[in-house]
Amino acid sequence: MSIWQEQLPNDAWLVGVEGRLDQSQNPQLEENLTGLLNDGHQRLIVDLTAATYINSGGLRSLVSAWRKARQQEGDLVLCGLNPRLQEIFSMVGFDKVFEIYPTCDLAQQAIEN
């Protein structure tokens, strides 16, 4: 499992997750997202294209970062969820909380507007 980040145009950031997002990796994701938000970057895209699993702690990390971004008048959107992750987000109602895009290109276009 790895987490990476890339700066995009217009001060948006892409944060990618590869592998299982579970209790061993949640702190790394939270650290990345919180670090970007604390540095004043309020527009974040989380790329879950290569994520194979997410547990409740991973969901909690995403919600916490989303709330913080919104408090700073920014946003956090998701892209690339596979059918299983899409089902999980649907079951817990997070598909109503997060803007979810099928591709990262679409997410980037949306967050830049």
Wavefront OBJ file of the C-alpha trace (Angstrom):
o trace
v 0.000 0.000 0.000
v 1.248 3.441 -0.799
v -0.049 6.979 -0.766
v 1.258 9.635 -3.121
v 0.424 13.226 -3.939
v 0.761 15.454 -6.957
v 0.202 19.179 -7.356
v -2.256 20.080 -10.100
v -2.927 23.445 -11.760
v -4.815 26.118 -9.811
v -3.531 24.875 -6.434
v -5.501 21.640 -6.490
v -3.823 18.475 -5.201
v -4.287 14.855 -6.208
v -3.746 12.291 -3.451
v -3.585 8.688 -4.631
v -4.160 5.521 -2.657
v -2.838 2.143 -3.809
v -3.795 -1.149 -2.178
v -5.681 -1.659 1.074
v -6.716 1.354 3.080
v -6.892 -0.203 6.534
v -5.742 0.484 10.091
v -2.079 0.225 9.132
v -2.371 2.830 6.347
v -5.094 5.167 7.600
v -2.670 7.324 9.613
v -0.564 7.918 6.493
v -3.609 9.032 4.487
v -4.809 11.261 7.305
v -1.334 12.785 7.658
v -1.153 13.541 3.923
v -4.603 15.107 3.733
v -4.257 17.075 6.980
v -0.800 18.280 5.957
v -2.094 19.643 2.657
v -5.057 21.326 4.354
v -2.854 22.805 7.081
v -0.574 24.201 4.372
v -3.559 26.064 2.918
v -4.409 23.745 0.026
v -8.184 23.452 0.204
v -8.987 21.703 -3.077
v -8.187 18.008 -2.910
v -8.932 15.045 -5.127
v -8.490 11.573 -3.657
v -7.744 9.014 -6.370
v -9.003 5.582 -5.323
v -8.459 3.937 -8.728
v -5.787 1.596 -7.320
v -7.423 1.116 -3.897
v -8.671 -2.404 -3.302
v -10.247 -2.037 0.160
v -11.291 0.624 2.657
v -12.302 0.115 6.286
v -14.232 2.376 8.646
v -11.043 4.163 9.707
v -10.287 5.034 6.094
v -13.816 6.339 5.647
v -13.428 8.370 8.840
v -10.143 9.872 7.567
v -11.821 10.952 4.338
v -14.804 12.490 6.144
v -12.541 14.363 8.577
v -10.504 15.819 5.712
v -13.682 16.662 3.767
v -15.082 18.543 6.779
v -11.841 20.452 7.277
v -11.675 21.366 3.580
v -15.272 22.622 3.677
v -14.550 24.682 6.813
v -11.735 26.344 4.861
v -14.140 27.028 1.965
v -12.538 24.275 -0.095
v -13.560 20.806 -1.149
v -12.433 17.200 -1.228
v -13.739 14.991 -4.026
v -13.145 11.345 -4.899
v -12.438 9.598 -8.180
v -11.905 6.147 -9.602
v -13.863 4.002 -7.158
v -14.128 0.380 -8.242
v -17.569 -1.302 -7.962
v -16.830 -2.707 -4.481
v -15.733 0.663 -3.081
v -18.711 2.310 -4.769
v -20.961 -0.213 -3.010
v -19.362 0.512 0.383
v -19.777 4.270 -0.058
v -23.397 3.695 -1.072
v -24.165 1.414 1.891
v -22.939 3.968 4.434
v -24.498 6.913 2.603
v -21.203 8.585 1.737
v -22.183 8.726 -1.924
v -24.494 11.526 -0.725
v -21.676 13.304 1.156
v -18.839 13.151 -1.358
v -18.780 14.210 -4.962
v -17.561 11.037 -6.688
v -16.265 11.070 -10.259
v -15.584 8.023 -12.438
v -12.233 9.446 -13.592
v -9.678 11.778 -12.103
v -9.807 13.991 -15.195
v -13.494 14.666 -14.563
v -12.783 15.331 -10.878
v -10.029 17.769 -11.790
v -12.308 19.623 -14.205
v -15.026 19.853 -11.549
v -12.772 21.060 -8.750
v -11.148 23.729 -10.901
v -14.513 25.386 -11.657
l 1 2 3 4 5 6 7 8 9 10 11 12 13 14 15 16 17 18 19 20 21 22 23 24 25 26 27 28 29 30 31 32 33 34 35 36 37 38 39 40 41 42 43 44 45 46 47 48 49 50 51 52 53 54 55 56 57 58 59 60 61 62 63 64 65 66 67 68 69 70 71 72 73 74 75 76 77 78 79 80 81 82 83 84 85 86 87 88 89 90 91 92 93 94 95 96 97 98 99 100 101 102 103 104 105 106 107 108 109 110 111 112 113
